[in-house]
Amino acid sequence: MPHKMSDTHKNILTCIFIRCSVFCMKNELEKTKKTDRFAYVRALLVLNGTKNKDLVSLLGVTPQTINRVLYGKAKSRRVQQAIASVLNRPFEELWSNPA
């Protein structure tokens, strides 16, 4: 007969799984930060729960403007600064060219 796992053990395993997942996600995010800063910014927005429509409302710009900035097709200091502010990150961390 298989051993039945207690709720406490299930909760412990769930916590371990979540911690491992977060650790892996942070590592992947750091790799992305070094290789594709635009993907890094988009990932941070997702993790922050910020949608493009939120940025559109905040800034009064078109969705296309937000997308062009987020995909590196256009630069807008105002949009970039707002994104940095929403993410509570320094502008340079998100938008400066990597060394």
Secondary structure, DSSP 4 states (H G I P E B T S, - for coil): -PPPPPHHHHHHHHHHHHHHHHHHHHHHHHHHHHH-HHHHHHHHHHHHT--HHHHHHHHT--HHHHHHHHTTS---HHHHHHHHHHHT--HHHHHSPP-
